[in-house]
């Protein structure tokens, strides 16, 4: 008997395979896993003929050459060179880091990257982020690099969960960098690789907010130790810039509208904190735009808001509460200011326009400031 051809997808995620449901194979997270809030992971079936394994690194002992040749493992013992990893590291070191330091005003950044190559989970995430960057720069290989960005990030998380490192003086720096880069990676991936409608975007963004919120725990535990590390200049600059101040006209009007809506004390407090945090981040961006020596802090100001807001805001956002969507549209103004960078691209304009379409004319007053900012640029 001739066996019927197998028509099922062989490239679906592991969770859909386990549940025996059809996977739409969207990467890095399929629609089924987004809607059911499950961990989405794809198998090791890659887009290339040669399998790309997770990159493992360890400090090379300072031993004489004769000792190494006598049986000790070394980097030259017939180990195949993974050219993709080499390409990603080169891109990370020469181009990706310029996304945060275009003026070359951070002489410690290359040294920081050099210190990171002995931590496996961090190296895999840094290469994943580099792959995400390349996916936006090379349209002809967009799918290839985006796939490997997801694969390397999965490896990074697996290694991190397996080692479960405690926060110490030795681990605080790689832990902080890992949580920071992982959060930025997830934010950029959510913003760039989106379907152009809010029905699919909002659940993904709310899911990202919940995941990224875990980085606050690591940062909080490592804060005192990090102040004595190579990152001390960053913290000194950040502490001087992130300070509370009066709300600008756009945010003041938004808060007045929220208060006048009589939503109840709890949601009003959540929205107030989100608006005040947004003002603090906007202040950082404004100062950084004026002072070239802290230019790198401007993008950090945009990235910081999802970490600063309360976790309850993501719940209100996932419920598509109009006020939460409006606040997200105000955040989109910051994204739109950096539309020339690959990190955010056109996500700001997309959010402002789509939220306006979703809410309709009755919310025009609430969205007047974001619309004006989007149209003026």
C-alpha positions as CSV (number, residue, x, y, z in Angstrom):
1,X,0.0,0.0,0.0
2,X,1.3,3.4,-0.9
3,X,1.5,5.6,2.2
4,X,-0.2,8.9,2.0
5,X,2.0,11.9,2.0
6,X,2.4,13.6,5.4
7,X,0.8,17.0,5.1
8,X,1.1,18.2,8.7
9,X,3.6,20.9,9.5
10,X,6.9,19.6,10.9
11,X,8.1,23.0,12.0
12,X,5.5,23.8,14.7
13,X,6.5,24.7,18.2
14,X,7.0,22.1,20.9
15,X,4.0,23.2,23.0
16,X,1.6,22.9,20.1
17,X,3.0,19.5,19.2
18,X,2.5,18.4,22.8
19,X,-1.1,19.7,22.8
20,X,-1.7,18.2,19.3
21,X,-3.0,21.5,17.9
22,X,-2.1,23.2,14.6
23,X,0.7,25.7,15.0
24,X,0.8,28.8,12.8
25,X,4.7,28.7,13.2
26,X,5.0,32.4,13.9
27,X,8.3,33.1,15.5
28,X,9.5,33.6,18.0
29,X,6.1,33.0,19.7
30,X,3.2,31.4,17.8
31,X,-0.4,32.7,18.1
32,X,-1.6,29.7,20.2
33,X,1.1,30.3,22.8
34,X,0.4,34.0,22.9
35,X,-3.3,33.5,23.5
36,X,-2.8,30.7,26.1
37,X,0.2,32.4,27.7
38,X,2.4,29.3,27.3
39,X,6.1,29.1,26.9
40,X,6.7,28.8,23.1
41,X,9.8,27.0,22.1
42,X,10.8,25.5,18.7
43,X,12.9,22.4,18.3
44,X,16.4,22.2,16.9
45,X,15.2,21.9,13.3
46,X,17.0,24.8,11.8
47,X,16.8,26.7,8.6
48,X,20.3,25.7,7.6
49,X,21.7,22.3,6.7
50,X,24.3,22.5,9.4
51,X,22.9,22.5,12.9
52,X,23.8,25.5,15.0
53,X,24.4,24.5,18.6
54,X,24.2,26.7,21.7
55,X,27.4,28.5,22.2
56,X,29.2,27.3,25.3
57,X,32.2,29.2,26.7
58,X,34.4,28.8,29.7
59,X,37.6,30.5,30.9
60,X,40.7,29.1,29.2
61,X,43.2,28.0,31.9
62,X,46.6,29.6,31.7
63,X,48.5,26.4,31.0
64,X,51.7,25.9,29.0
65,X,51.3,24.6,25.5
66,X,52.9,21.3,26.3
67,X,50.3,20.7,29.0
68,X,47.5,21.4,26.6
69,X,48.8,19.1,24.0
70,X,49.1,16.3,26.5
71,X,45.3,15.9,26.7
72,X,43.8,19.0,28.2
73,X,41.0,20.5,26.0
74,X,41.8,23.7,24.2
75,X,40.0,26.0,21.7
76,X,42.0,24.4,18.9
77,X,41.3,20.7,19.5
78,X,39.6,19.9,16.2
79,X,36.5,21.9,17.2
80,X,34.6,23.2,14.2
81,X,34.2,26.9,14.0
82,X,30.6,28.1,14.0
83,X,30.8,30.9,11.4
84,X,27.4,32.2,12.3
85,X,28.5,32.8,15.9
86,X,31.6,34.6,14.6
87,X,29.5,36.8,12.3
88,X,27.1,37.6,15.2
89,X,29.9,38.5,17.6
90,X,31.6,40.7,15.0
91,X,28.3,42.5,14.3
92,X,27.7,42.9,18.1
93,X,31.1,44.4,18.7
94,X,31.3,46.6,15.6
95,X,27.7,47.7,15.0
96,X,25.0,46.6,17.4
97,X,26.6,48.4,20.4
98,X,26.6,51.6,18.4
99,X,22.8,51.6,18.7
100,X,23.4,52.7,22.3
101,X,26.6,54.6,21.8
102,X,26.6,56.3,18.3
103,X,29.0,59.0,19.4
104,X,31.6,56.6,20.9
105,X,31.4,58.4,24.2
106,X,31.4,55.2,26.3
107,X,35.0,53.9,26.3
108,X,34.0,51.3,28.9
109,X,31.4,49.6,26.6
110,X,33.9,47.5,24.5
111,X,35.6,46.4,27.8
112,X,32.2,45.5,29.2
113,X,31.5,43.3,26.1
114,X,34.9,41.7,26.5
115,X,34.3,40.8,30.1
116,X,31.0,39.1,29.1
117,X,32.4,36.3,27.0
118,X,33.0,34.0,30.0
119,X,29.3,33.7,30.9
120,X,27.5,31.3,28.7
121,X,23.9,32.5,29.2
122,X,24.9,36.1,28.6
123,X,27.0,35.3,25.5
124,X,24.0,33.4,24.0
125,X,21.7,36.4,24.7
126,X,24.2,38.9,23.3
127,X,24.5,36.9,20.1
128,X,20.7,36.6,20.0
129,X,20.3,40.3,20.2
130,X,23.0,40.7,17.4
131,X,21.0,38.3,15.3
132,X,17.8,40.4,15.9
133,X,19.7,43.4,14.8
134,X,20.9,41.7,11.6
135,X,17.4,40.6,10.8
136,X,16.4,44.3,10.5
137,X,19.5,45.2,8.4
138,X,19.4,42.4,5.8
139,X,15.9,42.1,4.3
140,X,16.9,39.2,2.1
141,X,17.9,37.1,5.2
142,X,15.3,38.5,7.6
143,X,13.7,35.2,8.4
144,X,17.1,33.4,8.8
145,X,18.5,35.8,11.4
146,X,15.2,36.3,13.2
147,X,14.9,32.5,13.6
148,X,18.4,32.3,15.1
149,X,17.7,35.2,17.4
150,X,14.9,33.2,18.9
151,X,17.0,30.0,19.0
152,X,19.9,31.6,20.8
153,X,17.6,33.4,23.2
154,X,16.0,30.0,24.0
155,X,19.5,28.5,24.6
156,X,20.3,31.5,26.9
157,X,17.2,31.1,29.0
158,X,17.8,27.3,29.3
159,X,21.4,27.8,30.5
160,X,20.3,30.5,32.9
161,X,17.5,28.4,34.4
162,X,19.8,25.4,34.6
163,X,22.6,27.3,36.4
164,X,20.2,29.4,38.5
165,X,23.0,31.8,39.6
166,X,22.8,33.7,42.8
167,X,23.5,37.4,43.0
168,X,27.0,37.9,44.3
169,X,29.8,40.4,43.7
170,X,31.1,38.1,40.9
171,X,27.7,37.4,39.2
172,X,26.0,40.8,39.6
173,X,27.4,42.3,36.5
174,X,26.5,39.5,34.0
175,X,23.1,39.0,35.7
176,X,22.3,42.7,35.3
177,X,23.5,42.7,31.7
178,X,21.6,39.5,30.9
179,X,18.3,40.8,32.3
180,X,18.8,44.2,30.6
181,X,19.6,42.8,27.1
182,X,16.9,40.2,27.4
183,X,14.3,42.9,28.2
184,X,15.4,45.1,25.3
185,X,15.4,42.1,23.0
186,X,11.9,41.2,23.9
187,X,10.7,44.8,23.6
188,X,12.2,45.3,20.2
189,X,11.0,41.9,18.9
190,X,7.5,42.7,20.1
191,X,7.5,46.1,18.4
192,X,9.2,45.2,15.1
193,X,7.9,41.7,14.4
194,X,4.2,42.4,14.9
195,X,1.0,41.9,13.0
196,X,-0.4,45.3,12.1
197,X,-3.5,45.1,14.3
198,X,-4.1,45.6,18.0
199,X,-5.9,42.3,18.5
200,X,-2.6,40.4,18.3
201,X,-0.2,43.1,19.4
202,X,-1.7,44.0,22.8
203,X,-1.6,40.4,24.2
204,X,2.0,40.1,23.1
205,X,3.0,43.4,24.6
206,X,1.2,42.6,27.9
207,X,3.0,39.3,27.9
208,X,6.3,41.1,27.4
209,X,5.6,43.4,30.3
210,X,5.0,40.5,32.6
211,X,8.2,38.8,31.5
212,X,10.4,41.9,31.7
213,X,9.1,42.8,35.1
214,X,11.2,39.9,36.5
215,X,14.3,41.9,35.7
216,X,13.4,44.4,38.4
217,X,14.0,41.7,41.0
218,X,17.5,41.0,39.7
219,X,18.4,44.7,39.3
220,X,17.1,45.3,42.8
221,X,19.2,42.6,44.4
222,X,22.3,43.6,42.5
223,X,21.9,47.4,42.8
224,X,24.4,47.9,45.7
225,X,26.9,45.6,44.2
226,X,26.7,47.2,40.8
227,X,27.5,50.6,42.2
228,X,31.1,49.5,42.7
229,X,31.4,47.9,39.2
230,X,32.5,49.2,35.8
231,X,28.9,50.4,35.4
232,X,29.3,53.0,38.1
233,X,29.4,55.9,35.6
234,X,26.0,54.7,34.1
235,X,24.4,54.6,37.5
236,X,25.8,58.0,38.5
237,X,24.4,59.5,35.3
238,X,21.1,57.8,35.6
239,X,20.6,58.8,39.2
240,X,21.1,62.4,38.3
241,X,18.6,62.3,35.4
242,X,15.8,60.1,36.7
243,X,14.1,62.5,39.0
244,X,10.5,63.5,39.5
245,X,9.2,66.8,38.2
246,X,6.1,68.6,37.2
247,X,4.0,67.0,34.4
248,X,4.2,68.5,31.0
249,X,1.1,69.8,29.2
250,X,0.4,66.6,27.4
251,X,0.7,64.4,30.5
252,X,-1.1,66.8,32.7
253,X,-4.1,66.9,30.5
254,X,-4.0,63.1,30.3
255,X,-3.9,62.7,34.1
256,X,-6.8,65.3,34.5
257,X,-8.9,63.2,32.1
258,X,-8.2,60.0,34.0
259,X,-9.1,61.7,37.4
260,X,-12.3,63.2,35.9
261,X,-13.4,59.8,34.6
262,X,-14.0,58.6,38.2
263,X,-12.5,55.1,37.5
264,X,-12.0,54.2,41.1
265,X,-9.1,54.7,43.4
266,X,-7.1,51.6,42.4
267,X,-7.1,51.9,38.6
268,X,-6.6,55.7,39.0
269,X,-3.5,55.1,41.1
270,X,-2.1,52.6,38.6
271,X,-2.7,55.1,35.7
272,X,-1.2,58.0,37.7
273,X,2.0,56.0,38.4
274,X,2.3,55.0,34.7
275,X,1.9,58.7,33.6
276,X,4.4,60.0,36.2
277,X,6.9,57.3,35.2
278,X,6.4,58.3,31.5
279,X,7.1,61.9,32.4
280,X,10.3,60.9,34.2
281,X,11.5,58.9,31.1
282,X,10.6,61.8,28.8
283,X,12.6,64.2,31.0
284,X,15.6,61.8,30.5
285,X,15.2,61.8,26.7
286,X,14.8,65.6,26.6
287,X,18.0,66.1,28.6
288,X,19.9,63.5,26.7
289,X,18.9,65.2,23.4
290,X,20.4,68.5,24.6
291,X,23.6,67.1,26.0
292,X,25.7,65.0,23.6
293,X,27.8,63.4,26.4
294,X,24.7,61.5,27.7
295,X,23.2,60.8,24.2
296,X,23.3,57.0,25.0
297,X,20.9,57.6,28.0
298,X,18.1,58.8,25.6
299,X,17.3,55.3,24.4
300,X,17.6,54.0,27.9
301,X,14.9,56.5,28.8
302,X,12.6,54.9,26.3
303,X,13.4,51.4,27.4
304,X,13.0,52.1,31.1
305,X,9.2,52.9,31.1
306,X,8.1,49.2,30.7
307,X,10.2,48.3,33.7
308,X,9.1,51.3,35.9
309,X,5.3,50.8,35.6
310,X,3.3,48.6,37.9
311,X,2.6,45.0,36.9
312,X,-1.1,45.7,37.3
313,X,-1.0,48.1,34.3
314,X,-0.3,45.1,32.0
315,X,-3.5,43.5,33.2
316,X,-5.5,46.6,32.4
317,X,-3.8,46.8,29.1
318,X,-4.6,43.2,28.3
319,X,-8.3,43.9,29.1
320,X,-8.1,46.6,26.4
321,X,-9.2,49.2,28.9
322,X,-9.4,52.5,26.9
323,X,-7.4,54.5,29.4
324,X,-4.6,52.0,29.4
325,X,-4.5,52.1,25.6
326,X,-4.4,55.9,25.6
327,X,-1.4,55.8,28.0
328,X,0.3,53.3,25.7
329,X,-0.3,55.8,22.8
330,X,1.5,58.5,24.9
331,X,4.4,56.1,25.4
332,X,4.4,55.6,21.6
333,X,5.4,59.3,21.2
334,X,8.8,58.4,22.7
335,X,9.1,55.4,20.3
336,X,8.2,57.7,17.4
337,X,11.0,60.1,18.4
338,X,13.5,57.3,17.7
339,X,11.8,55.9,14.6
340,X,15.2,56.2,12.7
341,X,16.8,53.5,14.9
342,X,16.3,49.8,14.2
343,X,15.3,49.2,17.8
344,X,11.8,50.7,17.4
345,X,11.4,51.6,13.7
346,X,7.8,52.6,12.9
347,X,6.2,51.1,16.0
348,X,5.4,54.5,17.5
349,X,3.3,55.7,14.5
350,X,1.6,52.3,14.3
351,X,0.5,52.4,17.9
352,X,-0.8,55.9,17.8
353,X,-2.8,55.3,14.6
354,X,-4.1,51.9,15.5
355,X,-5.2,52.9,19.0
356,X,-7.0,55.9,17.5
357,X,-8.8,53.6,15.1
358,X,-9.7,51.2,17.8
359,X,-11.1,53.7,20.2
360,X,-12.9,55.9,17.7
361,X,-14.0,59.6,17.7
362,X,-15.2,59.7,21.3
363,X,-11.6,59.4,22.5
364,X,-10.1,62.1,20.2
365,X,-9.6,64.5,23.1
366,X,-7.6,61.9,25.0
367,X,-5.4,61.2,22.0
368,X,-5.1,64.8,20.8
369,X,-1.5,65.2,22.1
370,X,-0.1,61.9,20.7
371,X,-1.7,62.6,17.3
372,X,-0.3,66.1,17.2
373,X,3.2,64.8,18.0
374,X,3.0,62.1,15.4
375,X,1.7,64.5,12.7
376,X,4.3,67.2,13.5
377,X,7.2,64.9,12.6
